[in-house]
Amino acid sequence: VGKPDLILKKGWKRIPVEVKSGNHHTPKPHHVMQLMSYCQLAKEVYHRPSPYGYLLYSDTNKRFKSLFNRVQKNQLKSTINLMEEIVKTGKVVRNHNSKRKCKGCKFKSVCFAKIQ
């Protein structure tokens, strides 16, 4: 669920932009993956290529250009396949030990791995 914060129109290209808060000086891998999904989404919706996207970190005023090339497309496809497998099997693996993260999670009502 989601949509990019902005789509830039640069000639024939559509460039998704995702704005994130936090004191980040380098792109977080999960933010890059989210941006890659927006590149694919923009391609499907606008029938125009999205060869890259931008991550903007508002707290540090940092901007990162992330290419959407064959490597990233394959990584996105693998991630989607893994997510589909997790949904199908119900084998969720929690990747943290933080009650705070569980408390704020959108999936806590259906998660069997949450920390009480």
C-alpha positions in Angstrom: 0.0 0.0 0.0 1.4 3.4 -0.9 2.2 5.9 -3.5 5.1 8.2 -4.2 5.1 11.6 -2.6 5.7 13.2 -6.0 6.2 12.2 -9.7 8.4 14.4 -11.8 7.8 14.6 -15.5 11.1 14.9 -17.3 10.4 14.7 -21.1 9.2 11.2 -21.7 10.3 9.9 -18.3 8.3 9.7 -15.0 10.5 10.1 -11.9 9.1 9.1 -8.5 10.2 11.1 -5.5 9.9 9.7 -1.9 10.3 12.1 1.0 11.4 10.6 4.3 12.1 12.1 7.7 14.9 11.1 10.0 18.5 12.1 10.4 19.8 9.9 7.5 23.0 10.6 5.6 22.9 7.6 3.4 19.8 5.8 1.9 18.3 3.1 3.9 17.9 -0.2 2.0 14.2 -0.5 2.7 13.6 3.1 1.5 15.4 2.3 -1.7 13.3 -0.8 -2.2 10.1 1.3 -1.6 11.4 3.8 -4.2 12.1 0.9 -6.7 8.5 -0.3 -6.3 7.4 3.2 -7.1 9.5 3.2 -10.2 7.8 0.0 -11.3 4.4 1.4 -10.4 5.0 4.6 -12.4 6.1 2.6 -15.4 2.9 0.5 -15.2 0.5 3.5 -14.6 2.0 6.0 -17.1 3.3 3.5 -19.7 6.6 5.4 -19.6 9.9 4.3 -18.2 11.1 5.4 -14.8 14.9 4.8 -15.1 15.5 6.3 -11.6 13.9 7.9 -8.6 14.9 10.2 -5.8 14.9 9.8 -2.0 14.8 13.0 -0.1 15.6 13.1 3.6 13.9 16.2 5.0 15.8 16.3 8.3 19.3 16.4 6.6 18.3 17.9 3.3 20.0 15.0 1.5 18.9 13.8 -1.9 19.8 10.5 -3.4 19.3 9.4 -6.9 18.6 5.6 -7.2 18.8 3.9 -10.6 16.1 1.5 -11.6 18.1 -0.8 -13.8 18.2 -4.6 -14.3 19.9 -5.3 -11.0 17.3 -3.3 -9.0 14.4 -4.8 -11.1 15.6 -8.3 -10.2 16.0 -7.3 -6.5 12.5 -5.9 -6.5 11.1 -9.0 -8.2 12.8 -11.3 -5.6 11.5 -9.2 -2.7 8.0 -9.3 -4.1 8.2 -13.1 -4.5 9.5 -13.4 -0.9 6.7 -11.3 0.4 4.1 -13.4 -1.5 5.6 -16.5 -0.1 5.4 -15.1 3.4 1.8 -14.1 3.0 1.0 -17.6 1.5 2.7 -19.6 4.2 2.2 -17.3 7.1 5.8 -17.7 8.2 6.6 -14.3 9.3 10.1 -13.6 10.9 10.3 -10.6 13.1 13.5 -8.7 12.3 13.9 -6.8 15.6 13.4 -7.1 19.4 11.7 -3.8 20.0 8.3 -3.5 21.8 8.2 0.1 20.5 8.4 -1.1 16.8 5.7 -3.7 17.4 3.4 -1.2 19.1 3.5 1.1 16.1 3.3 -1.6 13.4 0.3 -1.6 11.0 0.2 -5.4 11.1 0.2 -6.0 14.8 -3.4 -7.2 14.8 -2.5 -10.1 12.5 1.1 -10.8 13.6 1.8 -13.9 15.6 5.5 -12.8 16.1 4.8 -9.6 17.9 6.4 -8.7 21.2 3.8 -8.3 23.9 
